[in-house]
Amino acid sequence: MIDLSKERLELNYPCNWEYKLVVLEHINIKMTVKEIILNREHKVKESKVSAKGKFKSYTLELLVHNEDDRKELFKQLGAHENIKMVL
């Protein structure tokens, strides 16, 4: 069995990166994302709606400049009160 905890993701930066965001269905995802990434160019696409319609998931795609940038965006997205989960 492979121990993935010892493996490191090798990326060539800058590169496009996708974050999956899960929010309550009534949240304005475009405004929420803009609060975090400000004027960075990005795309937001709706992915799925939960079975009961309470949650929606979106794919956020944008250019990340380095590993610290990618991780910091993940942290900021996850810390926002409107975003329930980031993958």
N, C-alpha and C positions, 0 to 999 in steps of 0.2 A: 504494500500500500504506500502511496506517495504522501509525504508529509508536506502539505501546502503551506504550513506556517513558516517553512524555511525558504519558500520560493518568493522571488521578488518580481513584480510586474515590470517588464522592460518596455518603455515607451520612448518614442522619439518626439521630443517637444520642439516647438509647439505642435499641438495636435487637437483635433476635434474630440470632444468628450461628451457623453450622454449621461445625464442623471435622470432617474425615474423618481417623480415626485407624487406623493399621495396626499390629497387634501379633501376636506369636506366639500360636498357637491356645490355649495353656495359660494365658495371662495372665488374671488377674481384672481386667477392664477397669473395673469399678465401683470397686474399691478403688484402682486406679491413678489414675483421674480424681479421686476424692475427696482423694487426697494433694496434688493440685495446686490444685483449685478450692475445697477446704475445704467451707464450708457454703453456697456459692452454689447456687441452684436451677438444675437442669439436667435434660436427658434424654439417655440413651444408648440408641441403637438399633443392633442388629447389621445390617450391610449385606450383606457377602459373605464367602465363604470361598475361599481360593485353590484352584486346581485340585488340588494335592496335599494340601491340608488343613493346611499348615504355618502359614499366616497367616490372620487374620480382620481384617475392616475394620468399623469402627463409625462412626456419626454421633453427634457430641456437639453438642447444641444448648443454648445458654444466652444470657442477656442480657449484651451488652457495653455499657459505659457511654460509651466514647469510643474513638478510634483507638489511643491508647496502651494502653488496657486490652486491646483486641483483639489488638494486636501482642505484648504481654507474655504473654498466654495462649498464643499461638502458639509463642512462644519457650520458655516453661516446659513445654508439652506436648512439644515436640520435644527438649528436653533430658532428659526422663525416660528412665531406662534401659529401662523396659518398652515404650516406644513407639518403633517402628521408623521410622515416617513420619507426618507431619502434612500434610494438604492443606487 
